[in-house]
Amino acid sequence: MGFVQGESRTQGSLFPVSLDELIGDDHLVRVIDLWVDRVEVGRLGFARAQPKHTGRPPYDPADLLKLYLYGYLNQVRSSRKLEREAQRNIELLWLLRQLRPDFKTIANFRRENGQALVLACRAFVGFCREQSLVTGQLVAIDGSKFGAVASKRKVISKAKLARERERIDARIAQYLVELDAADRSEGDEAVPDQAQLSTTIARLKHQRDNVISAHALMEEMDVAHHVQGEPEARLMKTAQGPSRVAWNVQSAVDGEHGLIIHHEVTDEASDNRQLEPMAKAAQTVLGQAELTVVADAGYSNGAQLDACERSGIAAFVPPNRAINNQGDGALFQKDQFVFDAQRDGYHCPAGQFLARKQAMHKRREVIYAATVCGACPLKRQCTNAKYRHVSRHNHEAALESARARLEADPNKMRERRSLVEHPFGTLKTHILGNGRLLLRGASGARAEMALAVLAYNFRRVSNILGNGRIIEVLATA
Ligand code: SF4
């Protein structure tokens, strides 16, 4: 028996097959096509959205947005690869109506339209809200590190500069000794040439001046390190262990279907100052006066929890503070002292009052102290010192509320994990390949993350509703 045979390449056809017939009715490219046409790229601020009357006609930004969205959905991110795919990939030939932009046009589009891409990403979140896929009942906030373009070798720190200066100084000193020897033994061929030595010393001195000015500049800018070629990115610790030059990408994920409703690319190595801006941004996206958010202990920040409380945001965040048990837990613990907000002090287990003693501004706390401990019958259970002290964080009430909420609903942390792990896992493994961005600078990182998040949400909605249903909705919109 022979093999299965294909059709002859030279076989003619009575009814030629059109490109459209090769693309299924509910294919994802049809969804991309309809959604991008519906979004009206001109309103989002894409460059060249209005063609000029003169000169060579540009590509429609809508077509280039379709190309990029298709690319990010299929792990094709480089402009050269997209150029190749546009020439041979039948789905792209259909999507772009056989347009074949070159890689420079493709690359320029992404580089020039960072903000418009962010707005396109937001427009899709708006579409999700219209379809009731986002309910805003619970929002999980989390951050993850995405590699920047520069490698760790490009990082310059003050310590590295100091070591470099020491090395140059040692070499200059060594050459000066050799220059001295050359001065003393003129005509001796074994001694290096004086002119050559002087040039080398001058070159090293120039290098040292550069190192000194770089150090001074870092002092002036108050930065711990600088990344050559990627000055806006920072060296950050990653969950995998070693630090890398990266961006800290923050995301707010809606609890209903795990859609990312807001994201930000930041250069902050820690999540500690991100709770309030992310929660408030999610609140704006959802248009809700009240919001419940959940985040891990890295977001525990008294001032930000306080600000959230005042803005109608109930945050579930585990406190990230040392317990500091008194007497290894054998003595009265802090929770046995009751705070009296009106009198600004604590009532101790013996019924005595601990008044405010000192504000510790650096530690952002206030120390309260008792004054009658000497005669107290409970003293041996309370303190080994002369008097008992109790400290209170400046935003203790907000930290306490967050802790109390978690104690009342411990499942929230489990919900948080299941919500935030999926988006970042998908972004890193199925959209960005290795979790490393291709464009330099904060604007480049923002453009790429906007496309990646748009692709993530797009795929997710496609899985939830099905392409056929989305096509139906978009076609009637
Ligand atoms: S030792 Fe002082 S603080 Fe402790 S219970 Fe007695 S009076 Fe109160």
Boltz pocket constraint, residues with backbone or C-beta under 6 A from the ligand:
constraints:
  - pocket:
      binder: B
      contacts: [[A, 348], [A, 349], [A, 350], [A, 351], [A, 352], [A, 370], [A, 372], [A, 373], [A, 376], [A, 377], [A, 378], [A, 379], [A, 382], [A, 383], [A, 387], [A, 388]]
      max_distance: 6.0
